[in-house]
Amino acid sequence: MKKLLYYLLYLLILIPSTTFGWGITTTMGIGTSLPGWSWSLESSLVPTTGSIVGIETYAGTNRTRVNPDTGFVESVGANVARFEEVGGYKGVLIEPASTNFFLNSPGFGSWIGTRASVSTNITTAPDGTNTASKLVVDGTPASDHSLYHDIVHTSFTNNAKVTYSFYVKSAEYSWVFLNIATKTPAYPYIYFNTTTGAVGSETVDSYGSEDVGDGWWRVWLTHNIGTGVGTTRWTIYPAESNGDITINGDSSSGIYIWGPQVEQSPIPTSLIYTTGTAGIRATEAGEPHFALPSGLFDDKGTAIVWWRPGFSASQGDGTARGIVGTRNSSLSLIYCDADDDQIKSYDGDQTPNQTLAWSANTWYKLVVKWNYDVAGTAKFRVGVDSGSGVSWGSAKTWVGPYAIATHIKIGHSLFSRMHLRQLSLFPTVLSDAQIDSMGSP
């Protein structure tokens, strides 16, 4: 009997948390039972506790993801949440509507060569198919060699942020020069090393790249499209080195290319396939969604979610954007406001916040706890964990309850992509120790 007791005690120490019963999470490491609702958002919308399964109501047109198991870009049909692995964790991808104005992507059928041509279906692309092309220089000596695609200026709103992206891989050349002509016109550019991922000289508003495996990089630039009536032009040049696009052509050398995309967006979004016309991905803002847990927002509670924005605070447009919503508005349980670099909550009267100059493509744990007592006054506050424990903003008087609709919505009024994981809701106010015990970015 004594051995059995020792064994049970050992299990209690070894296993920090587990689930007992319907909707009950017991955190053994701190000796507290926490009834609540939780969704991992890593591979499905099925809850890890409770019984509220998420649902999706997306259009199935032009939606893609990077499959977390294969690493390949793949199409996703209607009413299916998109799960990806980013920054070392799996999460659900949510994006606003976007349009790829290139007419034949992932191919380059509508592009025009200048002392260059396209060899199609030449190697394995980032979606696992044999559809990647090669930009091949011709035999002209001491000259530049390129592909370009023109888009009428009226396709873009004046002074909009427009992002140009495509996938590239080294062949005989290991540098690429991306150049655009804006409406104004202006001619911003970027040099990119297709072997190391290094950026050379550049004159664009912002840029970035992602190693997608097998030698492929997704590289992008973002720039103000300007005003005027000039036709916008989007060009790709092989380059010999940073700052050098003068090549002695040999009619066989080049670089591998795939998946071009240009969109009116401050960052690149997931690839939108096109065949002969511009491709449109419908918005996912406000989806997936879950039925409201009964009584959760009538009294006290805590909400926790991991958030990975695809945009930095400095790239925001000054508008509130919903992260976890309890009503048909971006102003709700947890939202971001890029106008003042803050994570906020709103109970219909007061708005507590915590300042966070968040970075793109970085995981953060966001927390709200409401209706807890401070000297006889109900309060609520917002906290952020950037990797070293929760940092709290100033508390506000809780007027509550939260204004609610019929569902919890993740993502509302988005202007850019984001990933979410580990959404947990509790009908009690957790301590800092309990919150920290649930992980950190």
ABEGO torsion letter per residue (X at the ends): XAAAAAAAAAAAAABABBBBEBGBBBBAAAGBBBBBBBBAGAABABBABEABBBBBBBBABGBBBBBAAAGBBBBBBBGBBBBBBBGGBBBBBBBBBBBBABABOABAAABBBBGBBBBBGABBBAAGBBABBBBBBBABBGBBBBBBBBBBAAABBBGBBBBBBBBBBBBABABBBBBBBBAOBBBBBBBBBAAAGBBBBBABABBBBBBAEGGBBBBBBBBBAEBEABBBBBBBBBBABBGBABBBBAGABEBBBBGBBBBBBABBBBBBBBBGBBBBBBBABGOBBBBBBBGAAABBBBBBBBBBBABBAAABAGBBBBABBABBBABBABBBBAAAGBBBBBAGABBBBBBBBBBBGBBBBBBBBBGBBBGGBBBBBBBBBAGAEBBBBBBBBBAOBBBBBABBBBEBGBABBBBBBGBBBBABBBBAAAAAAAEBX
